[in-house]
Amino acid sequence: MSQSFWEDENVEEAQAGQQLLHEAAEPRTLALSVDDFSALEERVLRAVELVKRERLARTAAEERATQAEAQMREHAPLLENLQKEVNALRTERDYVRQRVERLLAQLDALEV
């Protein structure tokens, strides 16, 4: 009896495995109502539109960034020249200040 018990158990396991394979092979249908499907369709359409808008916004932002970089490169020499000019003017101002201070010191010396 023990041999037939094991054989019966093996047959049952094999049948259960075949049943699982058969169920996995059959496509399962998901029951959706028309309203549910319409709502899902609407969500998908909104998601697609959102992605399109975001891609357009990203493209526009990349173009603006490219233009800004080009302007920055274009203005870099001007900025450099202005910095040199400011430094030169500061140096000149210091020189003029020193001359004025010397002249004032000479005037003070004359008044004594």
SERO-4910 file (N, C-alpha, C, O; in steps of 0.05 Angstrom, whole numbers):
BEGIN
 pado doro    nc1    nc2    nc3   cac1   cac2   cac3    cc1    cc2    cc3    oc1    oc2    oc3
  Met    A     16    -23      0      0      0      0     17     25      0      9     45    -11
  Ser    A     41     24     12     57     48     13     67     56    -14     70     80    -20
  Gln    A     72     37    -32     81     44    -59     59     57    -74     64     77    -88
  Ser    A     35     48    -73     13     60    -87      6     88    -75     -3    106    -90
  Phe    A     10     91    -49      6    117    -37     24    138    -48     16    160    -55
  Trp    A     50    130    -51     70    149    -62     65    154    -92     68    176   -102
  Glu    A     56    133   -106     50    137   -134     26    155   -137     26    173   -155
  Asp    A      5    151   -121    -18    169   -122    -11    198   -116    -21    217   -129
  Glu    A      7    201    -97     15    228    -89     31    241   -112     27    265   -118
  Asn    A     48    226   -125     63    237   -148     45    244   -171     50    264   -184
  Val    A     25    227   -176      6    233   -197     -9    258   -191    -14    275   -209
  Glu    A    -18    262   -166    -32    286   -158    -15    311   -162    -24    331   -171
  Glu    A     11    308   -154     29    331   -157     33    338   -186     33    362   -194
  Ala    A     36    318   -203     39    323   -231     14    336   -243     16    354   -259
  Gln    A     -9    327   -235    -34    338   -245    -36    368   -235    -45    385   -250
  Ala    A    -29    373   -211    -30    400   -200    -11    418   -215    -17    441   -222
  Gly    A     13    408   -222     33    423   -237     22    429   -265     26    451   -276
  Gln    A     10    410   -278     -2    414   -304    -25    434   -303    -28    451   -321
  Gln    A    -40    433   -282    -62    452   -279    -51    481   -276    -62    499   -288
  Leu    A    -29    484   -261    -17    511   -258     -6    520   -285     -9    544   -292
  Leu    A      7    502   -300     17    510   -326     -5    518   -345     -3    537   -360
  His    A    -27    503   -344    -50    508   -361    -62    536   -354    -69    551   -371
  Glu    A    -65    541   -328    -76    567   -319    -57    590   -327    -67    612   -334
  Ala    A    -31    586   -325    -12    607   -332    -12    612   -362     -8    635   -371
  Ala    A    -18    592   -378    -18    595   -407    -43    610   -416    -42    624   -436
  Glu    A    -65    608   -402    -89    621   -409    -88    651   -401    -81    657   -378
  Pro    A    -94    668   -419    -93    697   -412   -117    703   -394   -140    694   -398
  Arg    A   -111    718   -373   -132    725   -355   -144    751   -364   -130    769   -372
  Thr    A   -169    754   -362   -182    779   -370   -189    794   -345   -198    783   -325
  Leu    A   -184    820   -347   -190    837   -324   -216    851   -331   -218    865   -351
  Ala    A   -235    848   -314   -261    860   -319   -260    889   -311   -257    895   -287
  Leu    A   -263    907   -330   -264    935   -325   -290    946   -336   -299    938   -357
  Ser    A   -302    963   -321   -326    975   -331   -318    997   -351   -295   1005   -352
  Val    A   -337   1006   -366   -332   1027   -386   -323   1052   -372   -305   1066   -382
  Asp    A   -334   1059   -349   -326   1083   -335   -297   1081   -325   -282   1100   -327
  Asp    A   -291   1057   -315   -263   1053   -305   -244   1055   -328   -223   1067   -326
  Phe    A   -251   1043   -351   -233   1045   -374   -230   1073   -384   -209   1082   -391
  Ser    A   -252   1088   -384   -252   1116   -393   -235   1133   -374   -219   1150   -383
  Ala    A   -237   1128   -349   -221   1142   -329   -191   1136   -333   -174   1154   -332
  Leu    A   -185   1111   -337   -158   1103   -343   -147   1115   -368   -124   1125   -369
  Glu    A   -164   1115   -389   -156   1128   -414   -150   1158   -410   -131   1168   -421
  Glu    A   -167   1171   -395   -163   1199   -389   -137   1204   -375   -123   1223   -381
  Arg    A   -131   1188   -355   -106   1191   -340    -82   1187   -358    -63   1202   -357
  Val    A    -84   1167   -376    -61   1162   -394    -58   1186   -413    -36   1195   -418
  Leu    A    -80   1197   -423    -78   1220   -441    -67   1244   -427    -51   1259   -438
  Arg    A    -75   1248   -402    -64   1271   -386    -34   1267   -381    -19   1286   -382
  Ala    A    -26   1242   -376      2   1237   -371     18   1242   -396     40   1253   -395
  Val    A      7   1234   -419     21   1238   -445     24   1268   -450     45   1277   -458
  Glu    A      3   1283   -445      4   1312   -449     24   1325   -430     39   1343   -438
  Leu    A     24   1316   -406     43   1326   -386     72   1321   -395     89   1339   -393
  Val    A     77   1297   -404    104   1291   -414    112   1308   -438    134   1317   -440
  Lys    A     93   1312   -456     98   1329   -479    105   1358   -470    124   1369   -480
  Arg    A     89   1369   -452     94   1396   -442    121   1398   -429    135   1417   -433
  Glu    A    127   1378   -412    153   1378   -398    176   1376   -417    197   1389   -413
  Arg    A    173   1360   -438    195   1358   -458    198   1385   -472    221   1393   -477
  Leu    A    176   1398   -480    178   1424   -492    191   1445   -474    208   1460   -482
  Ala    A    183   1444   -449    195   1462   -429    225   1457   -425    241   1476   -423
  Arg    A    232   1432   -425    260   1425   -422    276   1434   -447    298   1445   -444
  Thr    A    265   1430   -470    278   1439   -495    282   1470   -494    303   1480   -501
  Ala    A    261   1484   -486    263   1513   -485    283   1522   -464    299   1541   -469
  Ala    A    284   1509   -441    304   1515   -421    332   1510   -430    350   1526   -424
  Glu    A    336   1488   -445    362   1482   -455    371   1503   -476    394   1511   -477
  Glu    A    352   1512   -492    358   1533   -512    366   1559   -497    385   1573   -505
  Arg    A    350   1566   -477    357   1591   -462    384   1588   -448    399   1608   -448
  Ala    A    390   1565   -438    416   1561   -425    439   1564   -445    460   1575   -440
  Thr    A    435   1553   -469    455   1555   -490    459   1584   -498    481   1593   -502
  Gln    A    437   1599   -501    439   1627   -508    453   1643   -486    469   1660   -491
  Ala    A    447   1637   -461    459   1651   -439    489   1645   -438    505   1663   -433
  Glu    A    497   1620   -443    525   1613   -444    539   1628   -466    562   1638   -463
  Ala    A    526   1630   -490    538   1644   -512    541   1674   -505    562   1686   -511
  Gln    A    521   1686   -493    523   1714   -485    545   1718   -464    560   1738   -465
  Met    A    548   1699   -446    569   1701   -426    596   1700   -439    614   1716   -432
  Arg    A    600   1682   -457    626   1681   -472    630   1706   -487    653   1716   -489
  Glu    A    609   1717   -499    611   1741   -515    619   1765   -497    634   1783   -505
  His    A    607   1766   -473    612   1789   -455    637   1786   -438    645   1805   -424
  Ala    A    649   1763   -438    672   1758   -421    695   1777   -427    707   1788   -408
  Pro    A    702   1782   -452    724   1801   -458    716   1830   -448    733   1844   -438
  Leu    A    691   1838   -452    682   1864   -443    685   1866   -413    694   1887   -403
  Leu    A    677   1846   -399    679   1846   -369    709   1848   -361    716   1863   -343
  Glu    A    726   1833   -375    754   1835   -369    765   1863   -373    780   1873   -356
  Asn    A    757   1876   -395    766   1903   -401    756   1922   -380    770   1940   -371
  Leu    A    731   1919   -372    719   1936   -352    734   1933   -325    738   1953   -311
  Gln    A    741   1909   -318    755   1904   -293    783   1918   -294    792   1929   -275
  Lys    A    796   1915   -317    822   1929   -320    819   1959   -318    835   1972   -305
  Glu    A    798   1969   -330    793   1998   -330    788   2008   -301    798   2028   -293
  Val    A    772   1993   -286    766   2000   -258    792   2000   -242    796   2018   -226
  Asn    A    808   1979   -246    834   1978   -231    851   2002   -239    864   2014   -221
  Ala    A    852   2009   -264    868   2032   -273    857   2057   -261    873   2074   -252
  Leu    A    831   2061   -260    819   2085   -248    825   2086   -218    829   2108   -207
  Arg    A    824   2064   -204    831   2064   -176    860   2072   -171    866   2087   -153
  Thr    A    877   2061   -188    905   2068   -185    909   2098   -190    923   2111   -175
  Glu    A    896   2108   -211    898   2137   -217    886   2153   -194    898   2174   -187
  Arg    A    864   2145   -183    852   2159   -160    871   2161   -137    874   2182   -124
  Asp    A    884   2138   -131    904   2138   -109    927   2157   -114    936   2171    -96
  Tyr    A    936   2157   -139    958   2175   -147    949   2205   -143    964   2221   -133
  Val    A    925   2212   -153    915   2239   -150    911   2246   -121    917   2269   -113
  Arg    A    902   2228   -105    898   2233    -76    925   2239    -63    927   2258    -47
  Gln    A    945   2224    -70    972   2229    -59    982   2257    -67    994   2272    -51
  Arg    A    977   2264    -92    986   2291   -102    972   2313    -87    984   2333    -79
  Val    A    945   2310    -84    929   2330    -70    939   2332    -41    941   2354    -31
  Glu    A    944   2310    -28    953   2310     -1    980   2325      1    984   2340     20
  Arg    A    998   2321    -18   1024   2335    -18   1020   2365    -22   1032   2381     -8
  Leu    A   1002   2372    -40    996   2401    -45    984   2413    -20    992   2436    -12
  Leu    A    966   2399     -6    954   2410     18    976   2413     40    975   2432     56
  Ala    A    994   2394     41   1015   2395     61   1033   2419     55   1042   2433     74
  Gln    A   1038   2425     30   1054   2448     23   1040   2474     30   1052   2493     40
  Leu    A   1013   2475     25    997   2498     32    998   2503     63   1000   2526     72
  Asp    A    996   2481     78    996   2483    107   1024   2494    116   1025   2509    135
  Ala    A   1045   2486    102   1071   2495    109   1074   2525    104   1089   2539    118
  Leu    A   1061   2535     83   1063   2564     76   1048   2581     96   1056   2604    101
  Glu    A   1028   2571    108   1012   2587    127   1025   2590    153   1017   2608    168
  Val    A   1043   2574    160   1056   2576    186   1073   2599    189   1085   2603    210
***
